[in-house]
Amino acid sequence: MTIKTTHVGSLPRTQDVVDFIFARENGETYDAAALDACMTDAVSETVRKQVEAGVDVVSDGETSKISYATYVKDRYTGFSGDSPRNAPADLKMFPGFLQRLANDGGTPQYARPMCTGDVRSKGQGELEKDIANFKAAMEQHGAERGFMNAASPGVISLFLQNDFYPTREAYLAALADAMKEEYETIVAAGLDLQLDCPDLALSRHMLFTDLSDDEFVKIANMHVEALNHALQNVPQDRVRVHICWGNYEGPHCCDIAMNKVFSTLMATKSRYVLFETSNPRHAHEWTVFRDRRAEIPDDKILVPGVVDTTTNFVEHPELVAQRIERFVGIVGADQVIAGSDCGFGTFAGFGAVDPQIAYAKLSALSDGAKLASA
């Protein structure tokens, strides 16, 4: 059986794309038609490179979005101003390293407004442009299957914090109702839907540091309930969910253990679950899936990250194959797709991995999957 390949979604953007995104972000004058043409061309090139690298299930690279979560401020009402930055707890433990990141430009600059009013859709026009660009690129370059990313209610609540609704529950409910149409539009277009859910792990050491692990898990379960509500009309076999502890090079010594959030992840209304298993803080956690095999539903497909997204090492295909084989040994080849730990272009104009190296890593991913298949 041939093991398929995919990745988490975001890919490096060209400087032209970044310039347009930040002109729009900063309220500068720009040519709207030229922006649209730039996005169309960039998505086509992004899909071409994925196909060339041997990726089976491709994305649009999140080309038009400034980031995977804060793009919603441009497509929904209710957001304004900015909010204070809060560094993850592990970086605060090492202030010298945190300062070095800041000095080196290692923290992306973009607005994170607060929720200050009713969250409502401004319409699906921008999403429909993204879909049209992506489907045209897939047809042009012969990509048979594609997915499009969307922010989960929980990750929106993490980065665009509530200053309007009376409770966290009320805010999550409003976000779930608002995002529902976006999710359904993506699937109706024939694409798979990926929900990015770092709130199920990253937010433990970023926003909820005052809670115990068990108290945090209750919050995470509330986030999953809101997400599943928003997905009520979306077929489960079209949904991918990605859990993440933060796509940055750092100590990560405050990351909550996969074992703690495993049941939460499995409770998502998704066919595919994507998770980190390459970086040095989470590579050992493949054993959680082995030891809790009985709790993995038969309709779940595991998409372990078998290449890292925070370093410029290009993994050897033999190592990639070994990582894949661990999971094949647990659930069988028909329940495994090889993926990446996180995205390669989480924020526009910011990424730890050189763009050419990012695609070299995707080629190593594909080569490793061929070895594992053989």
Long-range contacts (C-beta under 8 A, 24 or more apart in sequence): 1-333, 1-334, 1-373, 2-369, 2-370, 2-373, 3-324, 3-328, 3-333, 3-336, 3-337, 3-338, 3-369, 3-372, 3-373, 4-56, 4-57, 4-337, 4-338, 4-369, 5-54, 5-55, 5-56, 5-57, 5-337, 5-338, 5-339, 5-362, 5-365, 5-366, 5-369, 6-55, 6-56, 6-57, 6-58, 6-147, 6-303, 6-337, 6-338, 6-339, 7-50, 7-55, 7-59, 7-339, 7-340, 7-343, 7-344, 7-362, 7-365, 8-194, 8-196, 8-242, 8-274, 8-305, 8-309, 8-339, 8-340, 8-341, 8-342, 8-343, 9-59, 9-61, 9-62, 9-68, 9-147, 9-149, 9-194, 9-196, 9-242, 9-343, 10-59, 10-61, 10-62, 10-65, 10-68, 10-149, 10-343, 10-344, 10-345, 10-346, 11-46, 11-49, 11-50, 11-59, 11-61, 11-62, 11-63, 11-343, 11-344, 11-345, 11-358, 12-61, 12-344, 12-345, 12-351, 12-353, 12-355, 12-358, 13-42, 13-61, 13-63, 13-345, 13-348, 13-349, 14-42, 14-45, 16-42, 17-42, 17-63, 17-64, 17-348, 18-348, 18-349, 21-64, 21-65, 21-66, 21-348, 21-349, 22-66, 22-348, 22-349, 24-74, 25-66, 25-110, 25-111, 36-129, 39-63, 39-64, 39-129, 39-130, 39-133, 40-133, 40-136, 43-130, 43-133, 43-134, 43-137, 44-133, 44-136, 44-137, 44-140, 44-141, 46-137, 47-134, 47-137, 47-138, 47-140, 47-141, 47-143, 47-146, 48-137, 48-140, 48-141, 49-359, 50-143, 50-359, 50-362, 51-141, 51-142, 51-143, 52-359, 53-359, 53-362, 53-363, 53-365, 53-366, 54-362, 54-363, 54-365, 54-366, 54-367, 54-369, 54-370, 55-362, 55-365, 55-366, 56-144, 56-145, 56-337, 57-145, 57-146, 57-147, 57-192, 57-337, 58-138, 58-143, 58-145, 58-146, 58-147, 59-134, 59-146, 59-147, 59-148, 59-149, 59-194, 60-130, 60-133, 60-134, 60-137, 60-146, 60-148, 61-345, 62-149, 62-343, 62-345, 63-130, 63-133, 64-126, 64-129, 64-130, 64-133, 65-149, 65-348, 66-110, 66-347, 66-348, 67-108, 67-110, 67-159, 67-346, 67-347, 67-348, 68-149, 68-151, 68-155, 68-196, 68-343, 68-346, 69-151, 69-155, 69-156, 69-158, 69-159, 69-160, 69-196, 70-110, 70-111, 70-112, 70-159, 70-160, 71-151, 72-151, 72-156, 72-160, 72-179, 73-111, 73-113, 73-160, 74-126, 75-121, 75-122, 75-126, 75-127, 75-182, 76-119, 76-120, 76-121, 76-122, 76-178, 77-117, 77-118, 77-119, 77-120, 77-121, 77-122, 78-115, 78-116, 78-117, 78-118, 78-119, 78-120, 78-164, 79-113, 79-114, 79-115, 79-116, 79-117, 79-119, 79-160, 80-113, 80-114, 80-116, 80-117, 81-113, 81-114, 81-116, 82-111, 82-112, 82-113, 82-114, 83-112, 83-113, 83-114, 83-160, 83-161, 85-112, 86-206, 86-207, 88-202, 88-205, 88-206, 88-246, 88-248, 88-250, 88-254, 89-205, 89-206, 89-209, 89-254, 90-205, 90-250, 90-251, 90-252, 90-253, 90-254, 90-255, 91-250, 91-251, 93-251, 93-253, 93-254, 94-250, 94-251, 97-250, 97-251, 101-250, 106-248, 108-346, 108-347, 108-349, 108-350, 110-347, 110-348, 112-159, 112-160, 113-160, 114-160, 114-161, 114-162, 114-163, 114-164, 115-160, 115-161, 115-162, 115-163, 115-164, 115-165, 115-171, 116-163, 116-164, 117-164, 118-164, 118-174, 119-174, 119-175, 119-178, 120-178, 121-178, 121-181, 121-182, 124-181, 124-182, 124-185, 127-182, 127-185, 127-186, 128-185, 131-185, 131-186, 131-189, 131-191, 134-191, 135-189, 135-190, 135-191, 145-192, 146-191, 146-192, 147-191, 147-192, 147-193, 147-194, 147-240, 148-186, 148-191, 148-192, 148-193, 148-194, 149-194, 149-195, 149-196, 150-179, 150-182, 150-183, 150-186, 150-193, 150-194, 150-195, 150-196, 151-179, 151-195, 151-196, 152-179, 152-195, 152-196, 152-197, 152-199, 152-223, 152-227, 152-241, 153-179, 153-223, 153-226, 153-227, 153-230, 154-197, 154-199, 154-200, 154-203, 154-220, 154-223, 154-224, 154-226, 154-227, 155-196, 155-197, 155-198, 155-199, 157-199, 157-223, 158-198, 158-199, 158-202, 158-203, 158-206, 158-207, 168-219, 168-222, 169-222, 172-222, 172-223, 172-226, 173-226, 173-229, 175-226, 175-230, 176-226, 176-227, 176-229, 176-230, 177-230, 179-230, 180-230, 180-232, 180-233, 183-230, 183-231, 183-234, 184-233, 184-234, 187-234, 187-235, 187-238, 192-238, 192-239, 192-240, 192-272, 193-234, 193-238, 193-239, 193-240, 194-239, 194-240, 194-241, 194-242, 194-274, 195-227, 195-231, 195-239, 195-240, 195-241, 195-242, 195-268, 195-270, 196-242, 196-244, 197-223, 197-227, 197-241, 197-242, 197-243, 197-244, 197-268, 198-242, 198-243, 198-244, 198-245, 198-246, 199-223, 200-224, 200-243, 200-261, 200-264, 200-265, 201-243, 201-244, 201-245, 201-255, 201-256, 201-261, 202-244, 202-245, 202-246, 204-254, 204-255, 204-256, 205-245, 205-246, 205-254, 205-255, 205-256, 206-246, 209-254, 213-256, 213-257, 213-260, 216-256, 217-260, 217-261, 217-264, 220-261, 220-264, 221-264, 221-267, 224-264, 224-267, 224-268, 227-268, 227-269, 228-267, 228-268, 228-269, 231-269, 234-269, 236-269, 236-270, 236-271, 236-299, 237-271, 237-299, 238-271, 239-268, 239-269, 239-270, 239-271, 239-272, 240-270, 240-271, 240-272, 240-273, 240-274, 240-303, 241-265, 241-268, 241-270, 241-272, 241-273, 241-274, 242-273, 242-274, 242-275, 242-342, 243-273, 243-274, 243-275, 243-276, 244-275, 244-276, 244-342, 245-276, 245-281, 245-282, 247-309, 247-310, 247-341, 247-342, 247-343, 247-346, 248-310, 248-352, 249-310, 249-311, 249-352, 252-279, 252-281, 252-282, 253-281, 255-281, 255-282, 257-285, 257-288, 258-282, 258-285, 258-288, 259-285, 259-288, 259-292, 262-288, 262-292, 262-295, 263-295, 266-295, 266-296, 266-297, 266-300, 270-300, 271-299, 271-300, 271-301, 272-300, 272-301, 272-303, 272-337, 273-300, 273-301, 273-302, 273-303, 274-303, 274-304, 274-305, 274-339, 275-302, 275-303, 275-304, 275-305, 276-305, 276-341, 276-342, 277-304, 277-305, 277-306, 277-323, 277-341, 278-305, 278-306, 278-307, 278-308, 278-315, 278-323, 278-340, 278-341, 279-305, 279-308, 279-310, 279-341, 282-341, 286-323, 286-326, 286-327, 286-330, 289-327, 289-330, 289-331, 290-326, 290-329, 290-330, 293-330, 293-331, 296-330, 296-331, 296-335, 298-335, 300-335, 301-335, 301-336, 301-337, 302-327, 302-330, 302-331, 302-335, 302-336, 302-337, 303-336, 303-337, 303-338, 303-339, 304-336, 304-338, 304-339, 305-339, 305-340, 305-341, 305-342, 306-338, 306-339, 306-340, 306-365, 306-368, 307-340, 307-341, 307-361, 307-362, 307-364, 307-365, 308-340, 308-341, 308-361, 309-340, 309-341, 309-342, 309-343, 309-344, 309-352, 309-353, 309-358, 309-361, 310-341, 310-342, 310-352, 310-353, 311-352, 311-353, 312-352, 312-353, 312-354, 312-357, 314-357, 314-360, 314-361, 314-364, 315-361, 315-364, 315-365, 315-368, 316-364, 317-364, 317-367, 317-368, 317-370, 317-371, 318-368, 318-371, 319-368, 320-364, 320-365, 320-367, 320-368, 320-369, 320-371, 320-372, 321-368, 321-369, 321-371, 321-372, 323-368, 324-368, 324-369, 324-372, 325-372, 328-372, 333-373, 338-365, 338-368, 338-369, 338-372, 339-365, 340-365
